[in-house]
Each structure stands twice: as structure tokens, then as C-alpha cells.
């Protein structure tokens, strides 16, 4: 159950981070864009691994 909570929390954070990425793209803020893109990539990988561990479809 705790791993599911982590997946749900990371999924919500990813939604927020994608909104930040979208806004930084609109503002042509390449530094924030790069940072958010890297963070999103790593968190998506983590969510994928946890879902695989839980046996959920990814």
C-alpha cells in the first residue's frame, strides 16, 4: 500500500511539473525547461519501475 501511495504522489507531482515545464517553455526559460525536463524524465522512470513492481499496466 505504501508503494501505491508513492506512485500516486509522484503522479500528482508530475502533473504539477509538466505545468511548470509548459509555463517555462512559454517564457523561453531554457534553464528551468532543462531542469524540469530532467526531473520529469527521472520521476517517470521511477513511476514506471514502481508500477512494474506492483504488477500494474504501464
C-alpha positions in Angstrom: 0.0 0.0 0.0 2.8 2.4 0.7 4.3 1.9 -2.8 1.0 2.7 -4.3 0.9 5.9 -2.2 4.3 6.9 -3.6 3.2 6.2 -7.2 0.1 8.3 -6.7 2.1 11.2 -5.1 4.7 11.1 -7.8 2.0 11.1 -10.5 0.5 14.2 -8.9 3.9 15.9 -8.8 4.5 15.0 -12.4 1.3 16.9 -13.3 2.5 19.9 -11.5 6.0 19.7 -13.0 4.5 19.4 -16.5 2.5 22.6 -15.9 5.8 24.3 -14.8 7.5 22.9 -17.9 4.8 24.3 -20.1 4.9 27.7 -18.5 8.7 27.9 -18.7 8.5 27.0 -22.4 6.1 29.8 -22.9 8.5 32.2 -21.2 11.5 30.8 -23.1 13.3 30.0 -19.8 15.7 27.3 -21.0 17.3 26.8 -17.6 14.0 25.9 -15.9 13.0 23.9 -19.0 16.1 21.8 -18.9 15.8 21.2 -15.1 12.1 20.3 -15.2 12.6 18.1 -18.2 15.4 16.1 -16.5 13.3 15.8 -13.3 10.2 14.7 -15.2 12.3 12.0 -17.0 13.7 10.6 -13.8 10.3 10.6 -12.0 8.5 9.0 -14.9 11.1 6.2 -14.8 10.6 5.8 -11.1 6.8 5.6 -11.5 7.3 3.1 -14.3 9.5 0.9 -12.1 7.2 1.0 -9.1 4.2 0.2 -11.3 6.0 -2.7 -12.8 6.9 -3.9 -9.2 3.2 -3.6 -8.3 2.2 -5.6 -11.4 0.2 -2.6 -12.8 0.0 -1.9 -16.5 2.3 0.9 -17.6 
